[in-house]
Amino acid sequence: MSDAWSPAFVSAPERSLRRGDVLFRRGDPVRHLFHLRDGRVALRRALSDGGELTLHVAGPGEIVAAASLWAEATHCDAICETDVRLAMRPASDLRDWLGTSPAATALARAAREIQALRARVEILRLRRLSDRLDAYLDLNGPPAPGDWVRVADWIGVTAPALYRELARRRGEG
């Protein structure tokens, strides 16, 4: 498959990093996008249970965290698995480069779906129902009336188990 992003980075400044270096941290503002020329960069997210989830490993010709192009802040850490060489461009320039075509709109929608799927995977890895529910509520807020069944499905538990947890919480105040 050809590298569709290369034309956007032809004259972009390059940067080199060493194995173990951090390209960005979760929560950093998205100011630039990075086109990987050589090496591998892992996108990782620390989990509340002490584990770590590798969401993706970008290789040569790929954008590191392409879905972040339409985000305010990064949703994971980018750690160099090898020595890397990459080009960088401001995110706003890349959004301008893509324009407002139907393809660009579809790409933005796909990026948001990827972010939501990664968040769901992170929540499903949590062992306790209470932790899953807390993570869901932190991410999405409370559902509309009558939508708790959808929340149960989204966090991978049965509706009766979720209703027991909600009743326990109401009983605690």
C-alpha positions in Angstrom: 0.0 0.0 0.0 1.4 3.4 -0.9 2.0 6.0 1.7 -0.8 8.6 1.2 0.6 11.0 3.8 4.1 11.5 2.2 3.0 14.4 -0.1 2.0 16.4 3.0 5.4 16.0 4.6 7.8 16.5 1.6 9.4 19.6 3.0 8.6 19.1 6.6 11.4 19.5 9.2 12.8 16.2 10.5 13.6 15.1 14.0 15.4 12.0 15.4 14.7 10.3 18.7 16.3 7.4 20.5 14.8 4.2 21.7 12.8 4.8 24.9 12.3 8.5 24.2 8.8 10.0 24.6 7.4 11.8 21.6 4.3 13.0 23.5 2.3 12.2 26.7 -1.3 11.5 27.2 -3.1 14.9 27.6 -0.6 16.9 25.7 -2.2 19.4 23.3 -2.2 18.2 19.7 0.0 20.8 17.9 1.8 18.6 15.4 1.4 15.3 13.5 4.4 13.1 13.0 5.2 11.1 9.8 7.5 8.2 10.7 10.3 7.8 8.2 12.3 5.1 10.1 11.7 3.1 13.3 8.7 2.2 15.4 6.7 4.2 17.9 4.2 2.6 20.2 1.0 4.3 21.4 0.4 3.2 24.9 -2.0 4.0 27.6 -1.5 3.3 31.3 -4.5 1.6 32.9 -6.0 2.3 36.3 -5.3 -1.3 37.4 -1.6 -0.7 36.9 -1.4 -2.4 33.5 -0.5 -0.9 30.2 -2.4 -1.2 26.9 -0.5 -0.9 23.6 -3.0 0.6 21.2 -0.9 0.7 18.0 2.7 0.4 16.9 3.4 2.8 14.0 6.1 2.0 11.5 7.7 3.7 8.5 5.3 5.6 6.3 2.7 5.9 9.0 1.4 8.9 10.9 1.9 8.5 14.7 -1.6 8.8 16.2 -3.3 9.9 13.1 -6.7 10.0 14.9 -5.4 12.8 17.1 -5.5 15.2 14.1 -9.1 15.9 15.1 -8.5 16.0 18.9 -7.6 18.8 21.2 -5.3 16.6 23.3 -3.5 13.2 22.8 -5.2 10.2 24.3 -2.0 8.1 24.9 1.7 8.2 25.3 4.0 7.8 22.2 7.1 5.9 23.1 9.9 5.1 20.7 10.5 1.3 20.5 13.5 1.9 18.3 15.6 4.8 17.2 13.3 6.8 15.0 13.4 9.5 12.3 10.2 11.4 11.7 8.9 14.5 10.0 6.6 16.9 11.7 3.9 19.4 10.5 1.4 21.5 12.4 -1.9 19.8 12.8 -3.7 22.8 11.5 -1.7 22.7 8.3 -2.6 19.1 7.8 -6.3 19.8 8.3 -6.0 22.6 5.7 -4.1 20.2 3.4 -7.0 17.7 3.7 -9.6 20.3 3.1 -13.3 19.8 3.5 -14.0 17.1 0.9 -16.3 14.2 1.7 -13.2 12.0 2.0 -11.7 14.3 4.7 -15.0 14.3 6.5 -15.1 10.5 6.4 -11.5 10.3 7.7 -12.4 12.6 10.6 -15.4 10.4 11.5 -13.2 7.3 11.3 -10.7 8.9 13.6 -13.4 9.6 16.2 -14.6 6.0 15.9 -11.0 4.8 16.5 -10.7 7.0 19.6 -14.0 5.7 20.9 -13.1 2.0 20.2 -9.7 2.5 22.0 -11.5 3.9 25.0 -13.9 1.0 25.1 -11.1 -1.5 24.9 -9.5 0.3 27.8 -12.7 0.1 29.9 -13.3 -3.5 29.0 -9.9 -4.5 30.3 -10.9 -3.3 33.8 -11.8 -6.2 36.0 -14.3 -4.7 38.4 -17.8 -3.5 37.3 -17.5 -0.5 39.5 -14.2 0.5 37.8 -15.8 0.0 34.4 -18.8 2.1 35.3 -16.6 4.9 36.8 -14.4 5.0 33.6 -17.5 5.1 31.4 -19.1 7.9 33.4 -15.8 9.9 33.4 -15.6 9.5 29.6 -19.2 10.0 28.7 -21.2 11.3 31.6 -24.5 9.8 32.7 -26.7 8.4 30.0 -30.2 9.7 29.0 -33.1 8.2 31.0 -33.7 4.7 29.8 -30.3 4.2 28.3 -28.6 2.3 31.2 -29.1 -0.9 29.3 -26.9 0.5 26.5 -24.3 1.4 29.1 -24.3 -2.2 30.4 -23.7 -3.5 26.9 -21.0 -0.9 26.2 -19.0 -1.8 29.4 -19.5 -5.6 28.9 -21.8 -6.5 31.8 -25.3 -7.7 32.1 -28.1 -5.2 32.7 -29.0 -6.8 36.1 -25.4 -6.6 37.3 -25.3 -2.9 36.3 -28.6 -2.2 38.1 -27.3 -3.9 41.2 -24.2 -1.6 41.1 -26.4 1.5 40.6 -28.7 0.4 43.5 -25.6 -0.1 45.7 -24.3 3.4 44.9 -27.7 4.9 45.6 -27.7 3.1 49.0 -24.3 4.6 49.8 -25.6 8.1 49.2 
